[in-house]
Amino acid sequence: MIHFFIFLPMLASLLLLATPVRWREEVAGFAAAATLGLGLYIWLGGGAALVSVPWIQALGVTYSVALDGVSLLLGLVTALMTFVAIIYTARRIHNPGTMLSLILAMETGLLGIYAARDFVLFYVFFEDALIPALLMLAIYGKTHRMAALIKFGAYTLLGSMLMLVSIIGVKALGGSPSFALADLAAHPVTGAAQTWLYLGFLAAMAVKLPLFPLHAWLPDFHEQNHESGVADVMGTLYKVGAYGLFRFGMTLFPDASLELRPVLMSLAAFTAIYAAWIAFRQPDWKRLLAYAGLSHMGLVALGIFSLEPTAMTGAIYLLAFQNVYTGALFLAAGMLQERVGSLSTRVGGVMTQAPILAGVTMSLWFASIAVPGLAGFIGEFSVLLGAYQIYPWLAFIAGLSTIAAAIYALSAYQTTYWQARPPGGVKIFDLQHTEWLVLGVPLAVCVVFGVYSAPALNLIQPVVRALLGGAS
């Protein structure tokens, strides 16, 4: 079942190439819905046990996959938001076959990242998810997309090269018979070599968190992507660096993780407050959301680097559900652009003509700024509470980002949705057709997991305890 969950989107992506134009939306929607259904079925079955078979036996590469609580939760969120993106793509983008195919191909890469239990297999899926992201930007991006693409590709290529060196080094220096995670953990690298290998792996994951100063590609990537916000949803899901550090970094480099904890937590706290401050100055919704997401990922990194159970649990919770509300906010920005022809935060008066769009967008922003009763609060509060047990002053600095978030979010919201419409402004229509589903489903998820967190916490906590127990 796990193999169908991972590879069904890729099969559907290839099938779309031979599907008549008039059926492509239906095929893509069915594949995305089926993938989500398979994920729910696996969840009801308690996850998917490890499957490991030789792949490239001469090199020690295995096909090892599993879905425990953390990877299953992130996989379910990926399947859900991919389904939402598919629905909106079919409505918003003219002749969307290529975009639908790229979305499904990228979904397989993301699901494979979460399921992989072999270091080389993780690397393969990591790169597999990159190719559709680059193609979305190259094919559907705006005027300056090539500059953004080159910047994104350069950062990613540098990180990937360093990660590959670390992957080879972990096996070679540790003497493991294979690249399977269990074998690598049983044959650890020690001493200074572990620290250097961790730094190589950390560089690649910091690009995909992202983390200051390896974040410079992010604002341009989002700004130049298609104005609908669909590619930005997939880009938000591609922030897999925190998961890579959680799954492989803490397992294979425990001593280095502990040694570098003060430095990395400081960097994470700075990322959170720095990005929140920069977001306040953005006149474009996409760039504002890019920096808001960067600030959230600073908090996620703070929790991961802390090696404290409550903070790490909150980090994974925040990582999962910020994918939901940030992705939905990108789609809401796309709906705003469709109506007024601009992504400016100064258009004014949208609420008077589109009150439901304005209300749903405000509710999603409440989730983003961690209002109690919505999913964002649980993750952020847990991260700060746990981080306070390790370094109180860093928790305080990072906590300032939550105050800054309320300022930049509500300020931009006020000048966009409140105030008066400028003279001669176009008439704005409210939510219609599938737009209700596209924004309503993510909002419902944020509400449900904001008031009833047990299903998600029951998936996360056992994995965190096992990882910290193994690391100690």
Residue, then its C-alpha position, 0 to 999 in steps of 0.5 A: m500500500i505504501h508504494f501506491f501512496i508514493f508512486l500513484p501521483m507520478l503514474a498519473s503525471l505520466l498518464l496525463l501526457a497521453t490523456p485527451v485535453r478534456w479529461r485531464e482535470e478529472v484524471a488529475g483530480f481523481a489521482a490526487a483524491a485517491t492518493l489522499g484516500l490511500g494516506l488516510y487508509i494507512w493512517l487508520g491502519g496505524g502506519a506502514a511498516l519498514v519495507s527494505v529490499p536491495w536496490i543497487q546492491a554493489l553500492g549498498v543502496t536499498y529501497s527502504v521506505a516506511l511511514d511512522g507518525v511524523s512522516l505519515l502526518l506530513g505525507l497526509v498534509t502533502a496529499l491534502m494540499t496537493f488535492v487542493a492545488i489540483i482543484y484550483t489549478a483546474r479552475r484558474i489556469h488555462n489549459p492546465g495539463t502541464m501544471l497538473s502533471l508537474i504538481l503530481a510529479m512533485e507530490t511523489g517526490l515529496l511523499g518519497i522524502y517522508a517515506a525514505r529510510d535510506f540516505v541515497l533514496f532520500y537524496v533521489f526523492f529530494e532531487d526528484a521534487l526539485i525538477p517539477a518546482l524548477l519547471m513550474l517556475a520556468i514555464y509559468g513564471k513571470t517576467h523575471r523568472m529566469a533570474a529567480l530560477i538561476k538563484f534557486g537552482a544555484y542555492t539548491l545545487l550547492g546544498s545538494m553537492l554538500m549533502l552528497v559528500s556527507i552521504i558518501g562520507v557517513k557510509a565510508l567513515g562509519g563502515s556501514p554495509s549499506f546506506a539504509l538508515a538503520d545500518l548507518a545508525a548502527h555504524p556511527v561516525t564519531g569525533a570531528a568527522q561527524t561534525w564536518l559531515y553534519l555541517g555538509f548535510l546541514a547546508a543542504m537542509a538549511v537551503k530547504l528550511p530555509l534558514f538565514p543566510l541561505h534564504a535569499w532565493l525564497p522571496d524571488f521564487h515566490e514573487q516570480n511564480h505563477e500569480s495563481g499561487v498554485a506553484d507557491v503551495m507546492g513550494t511551501l510543501y517543499k520546505v523539507g529541510a526541517y524534516g531531513l534534520f529531524r529524521f537523518g540529522m539527529t539520528l546520524f549526527p547526535d554528538a554534532s547536533l548537541e555540540l552545535r545546539p547553541v549556535l544553531m538555535s541562535l541562528a533559528a531565533f534570528t531567522a524568525i525575528y529577522a524575517a518577521w521584520i522584513a515582512f512588515r516592509q513588503p508591499d506585495w502579498k507574495r513577498l510578504l507571505a514568503y517572509a512570513g513563511l521564513s519566520h515560521m521556519g525559524l521557529v520550526a528550526l528552533g524547536i528541532f535544534s533544541l533537542e527538547p521533546t516539547a519543542m521538537t513536537g511543536a516544531i513538527y506540528l508547526l511544520a505540518f500545519q503551516n503548510v496548510y494555512t500558508g499554502a491557503l493564503f497563497l491561493a487567497a492572494g491568487m484569488l485577490q490578484e484575479r479580481v483586482g489585477s494586482l498583488s499589492t497590499r494597498v488595493g483597499g476596500v476588498m471587504t466591501q465587495a467580497p466579504i466572504l473572501a475577506g473573512v476567510t483570508m482573515s481567519l487563515w491569517f489568524a491561524s498564521i499569527a498563532v491565535p489560540g483555537l487555531a492550529g498555528f498556536i499549538g505548534e508555536f506555543s510548544v516550540l517556545l515553551g520547550a526552547y525556554q527550558i534550554y535557552p530562555w533568552l533565545a525563546f524570548i527573542a524568537g517569541l518577539s516574532t509572534i508579536a511582529a507577525a500580528i503587526y505585519a499581517l494585520s497592517a497589510y490586511q487593513t490596507t488591502y481589505w479595509q479602507a476605501r476602494p480607490p476611485g475607478g477600481v474594478k468591481i470585485f466578485d466574492l468566492q464562487h464555485t470551487e473556491w469555497l472548497v479551496l479555502g474552506v478545507p484548509l481553514a476547517v483543518c486549522v480549526v479542527f486541529g486547533v481545538y483537538s490536537a490529539p490525533a496529530l500529537n499521537l502521531i508525533q510524540p512517540v517518534v520524538r521520544a524514540l528519536l531522542g531516546g536513540a540519540s541519547 
